[in-house]
Amino acid sequence: MSSRDKTSIPDNTSLLLVVPVSLRLKDGITWLESQACNGVERWAESFGTIVFAAPVIPEELAEREVSTVWRDVDELNCRSRAQFVPLPWAYRWRDFLKTLKPTRKILRGLVEKTRYLHISLSGLTGDWAAVAALEAKKLGRPYGAHTDRVEFSVQLAMEPRPSLSRMLKAYAQYPLVKYYQRHIVKNCAVGLWHGYDCYRVYSRWCSNNFNVHDIHTKAHDYIGKPAVEDKAKRVLNEKPLRIVYTGRASGMKGPLDWVRTLGYARDFGADFKAVWVGAGPMMDEMKDLAHELKLENYVEFPGFVEERQQLLQYLRNAHMLVFTHLTPESPRCLIEAFVSGTPIVGYENAYAGDLVEGYGGGAFEKLRDAQGLGRLIAELAQERPRLARLIREAGENGTRWNDEAIFRHRSDLLKQNLP
């Protein structure tokens, strides 16, 4: 048991988390995605017992999730105070309806025995967090709600070229998911919305809201002010411009827009080297488009990087992170860029705008204007003093982000707002 685990926290501060993050059961071991494990440890710094209820991913799907880093939950420094409750994988209607009654019973029992309930919304079928909220409502128990993306909008952009049946299904479910989530949110005691895009949408339905963040960067991940200043000075003369993006190559990230943006930046005269660090279903399409636009000498796709320090090194080495997100969500990579002293340059959205408000460190073009964004990148490649200023601003912005402070803030808000 670690020294942190020995901290005396009253038992009546138990916390139930019902989330869509998958558990994995293999070889008699319970596995959880590494960042979610970090989240459990951070929650445990403020609460007594942590009860983590989540669906169990089928093994054939888990084996295909090459970009997921799994961690044995027995390695957690709070393991003696953490309980992991497996729930059914029920994202198809027949599976959901078949497992609904017994799972409701499980969730009701968990709600009854824990002091605080915090749910993370995800969708319609298989959203056990919403079911837990409904059970809490029946019991007269308050709950907090959280999400890091506007699910009913995101679902429309999950696939680049969906089949007609899947497209019709997505549009049919859009109003259902919106209505369902609005009902859950209207009844929550406190809404902790990750990023201003989510806050702006969900706070309309809840009477008690906070704009928060869900990050996993450590205080020691910060690049440091001397390194930021050195980077700002070197960028005045360094060529070519170094561009990075870190994330999954999926429809909501706008990966094809990203490639087109770089094509426009080149056409406007920018000399650069760009890397997309990550894997995903659209990676082959990205590579094909890069070949079509003759960007082979400009863009690299190193794939998924598991080691966190290596990932941060990509961000630290870059002069800018270029993003082309198409949907209202709150990607952590923008904050990780600030921690690395790297400005963010991309499509305008409420989340990114809120991150730079009062701090700077970003430059934006309107949504889906790949040509305009390419022109902006070319301008920054030429206006090096302007880019140096953005690097300094990004570095200052990055001083305020670390997981312990962020999770402590969220924990305090739950305790203060769940009677």
Secondary structure as UniProt FT lines:
FT   TURN            3..6
FT   HELIX           11..13
FT   STRAND          15..18
FT   STRAND          23..26
FT   TURN            27..28
FT   STRAND          29..33
FT   HELIX           34..44
FT   TURN            45..46
FT   STRAND          50..56
FT   HELIX           59..64
FT   TURN            66..67
FT   STRAND          70..72
FT   HELIX           73..75
FT   TURN            77..78
FT   HELIX           79..81
FT   STRAND          82..87
FT   HELIX           93..113
FT   STRAND          116..120
FT   TURN            125..126
FT   HELIX           128..139
FT   STRAND          144..147
FT   HELIX           151..154
FT   HELIX           155..157
FT   HELIX           164..186
FT   STRAND          190..194
FT   HELIX           196..202
FT   TURN            203..205
FT   STRAND          209..212
FT   HELIX           219..221
FT   HELIX           225..234
FT   TURN            235..237
FT   STRAND          241..246
FT   HELIX           251..253
FT   HELIX           255..267
FT   TURN            268..269
FT   STRAND          272..277
FT   TURN            281..282
FT   HELIX           283..292
FT   TURN            293..294
FT   TURN            296..298
FT   STRAND          299..300
FT   HELIX           308..317
FT   STRAND          320..323
FT   HELIX           333..339
FT   TURN            340..341
FT   STRAND          344..347
FT   HELIX           350..356
FT   TURN            357..359
FT   STRAND          362..365
FT   TURN            367..368
FT   HELIX           370..382
FT   HELIX           384..397
FT   HELIX           398..400
FT   HELIX           403..417
//
